[in-house]
Each structure stands twice: as structure tokens, then as C-alpha cells.
């Protein structure tokens, strides 16, 4: 009997862009590896290797690949939404709501299942630990850190919600829509650094990441690499070179730090909130991966190269959510067993690194095996536009967005003691964040079930 992965790989349509699937998996894998490598864990706590060895910070210009994932998201969302609109019933084309509700439900129902399982499992574990009087030492650090990857889910939720209106802007203005978002990101930084306007920097969580997402729309329309032969490489090459040079100039002469990931104690971060320098970094990465598109596509046409990508795509989100749990679990086991834990960045620490990485990968694989079922899409009727209002799913998306961003900031260490974190300018607690996530999820699920019921009632 053939394996499910082999069956899926062999059933791949010839029209599918396999390189996009590779980029999705590879970008998450690089983020996971970067987190494992950057963790500088000692018996006293968790630090950042890039702060211990600042000379390594230029590596973030290669390892900070979240822009690639959001770029791929834009490509996929454009294709998905357009496909959905082609299925709408006759006479619904003029409705502003047509397609939006179905698109939100279909995307959010699948996207939210793995993080919902993660939040519920870790929330229950944190509650038990704190009720039993635990939560100190590395356990407390773990409860604070394991939720940090949720920020990515929050940003991605916003991208899904904004896809229909921004796709319409793209179809009308093309590169002008991207330029508008990029210009807005630059204006925010001017107001932030030159004028000192408070809180304005948080707007760049939208402008920077949605600008990168907009590049995916351009790719979906073939506007990033048009033309025969070497002409197809001209625009990606200009994008890569222009982004790299501009990002370098902004870091060299502007108020931006060298690291493209957040650093402990820094006054300015390129990541939280995102800056114009990070957007330019994203441009160079997008251009670079597009330059590799043709040779990668030829490689992925081979079954032996394509099957691992298919397998990884089915578990990538689960692995991403649980990889910090696995890494901190490895360090916790080392401390519990009184195994040597050398000082970060020493020769002994580097020599031990391959073993720690192998152990973290093995534990992540075990967690994926346990929780991968939540990443499989539930059986449901196909999404059809025009089957109900968009507001329940939109409200659910907004609540989930606020909840996961809040939980990523406050963590689960203060679940019972009222610990707060500032979400923009609003204090948020872990219980409030979890409540928002649950309410948002229930709204999305209810909207989906209601739409399925209405479809079932049709003659």
C-alpha cells in the first residue's frame, strides 16, 4: 500500500507552483533553526547568542526569513480568493460581501486549529504548574517564552482578513499599491524617529508586513519575473540589489540596528515593531529567492525532491508552534540530569551544539506526531461565496488576532498573578488573551457550521 505522502505527491497537478511550497517549508525551518541556535541557556536563565557574540548579528540578514513566508502567503491568498470568486453563484457578483465570508471561514478554520490546540494544552499545563506552586527557574522562563511564536499567527490572521480589499487595490494599481504601503511604512518611521510621535510605530505592524504580502500578489500575476530568458531575472535582481543596498544604508546612516531580529535591551528593534529597514531586508530576500526559482522548479519536478516537501507541508505549522517547547525541554532535561551545560559561545558550547540540535529535532518530531492531527483540515463542504454575512468570521479573526498577539507578549508565566503586557497601549493579561482567542475561535467555527447548514438546506 502506497504511503499518503507518495499518493499526494503523485497527484500534484502540473500547474501547481511547487517552489512556493518549498519556500513555505524552508522559511519556517530556517526560523526554527535560528531560534535553536540563538538560545543561550544557562542555569540562571535564557539569553541570546547574538547579544553574547555581536559579531554574529550579520547572520540575521540570512536567517531572518519571515518576509519570505509572508510573501508566499500573499501569493497563496491571491490564488485562493480568486478561485473562490469563480465559484460564486450567478447574480452575486455585485455583492460587496460575496466571497469574503467564505474566504475568511475557509482560511481561518484551517489556520486556527493548530494554535488553538497549542494554547489549550499549554494553558492547562501552566494552570496545573502554578496551582501546584511551581513556575520558578527554567519552568517559569519556559511558560513565558513558549507563546512567543504566536505573534506570527496574529500577523498572518491580519493578512488573511485584509486580502480581499488589498487584492482589489492591487488589481487596480499594481505596483502602485505596494508603493503606497511601503511609503506609509517610511512615513511612520519619519514620524517615529524625526518627530517623536508616540505609538505611531505600531502602525508598521500593518504597513511593513502587508507590503511584503502585496509582493505575493505581484508574483501571482507574474509581475516579478516577466519576460523570456535572462529578462525574467532582471526585476528580481533589481529588487534584491535595491533592497540590500537600501537596508545597508539605513542601518549604516540611520537609527536602525544591525540585527534583523529583536535583541534584549535594545532601544530600537527592527522587528517589534517592524521598521523600513526590515521592509528593505524583505525586498532583498524576495528578490533573492525569485532568482533561484527556475533551478529550484527543475529540481522539484523530480519525485524524490518533491515528496519531502509534501510531507513537510503537512506538519510545518505544528512543528513551528512546538519547536520552542522542544528546545526548552531539552535544556530542562539536561539540567535535571545534571548534564554539563557549558557557557554560551565557548568552544565546549559549540562542540555540544550538534547534539542539542539533534535532541531538539527528535523531541519536535515526537510533538508533531502527537499533535499533527490538528493540522489536518476537517471534512467540510466546499466554501461557496454568498452563503452568509462576513461579520462573525471577521469579528472572530479580530479577537483571535488580539488574543494571540497579547498572549505572545505576556506569556503564561503570570496566568494566576495578574501579570500584564502592553498590546500597543492597552494592558493585557494571559487569561484575557486566552478568552479572546477562545471567543474568536468559537465565532469562526460557528460561522463555518452555519454556512455548511445553509448549503445543506439548498434544494
Secondary structure, 3 states (H helix, E strand, C coil): CCCHHHHHHHCCCCCCCHHHHHHHHHHHHHHHHHHHHHEEEECCEEEEHHHHCHHHHHHHHHHCCHHHHHHHHHHHHHHHHHHHHHCCCCCCCCCCCCCHHHHHHHHHHHHHHHHHHHHHHHHHHHHHHHHCCCCCHHHHHHHHHCCCCHHHHHHHHHHHHHHHHHHHHHHHHCHHHHHHHHHHHHHHHHHHHHHCCCCHHHHHHHHHHHHHHHHHHHHHCCCCCCCCHHHHHHHHHHHHHHHHHHHHHHHHHCCCCCCCCCCCCCCCCCECCECHHHHHHHHHHHHHHHHCHHHHHHHHCCHHHHHHHHHHHCCHHHHHHHHHHHHHHHHHHHHHCCCCCCCCCCHHHHHHHHHHHHHHHHHHHHHHHHHHHHHCCCCCCCCCCCCCCCHHHHHHHHHHHHHHHHHHHHCCCCCCCCCEEEECCEEEEHHHHHHHHHHHHHHHHHHHHHHHHHHHCCC
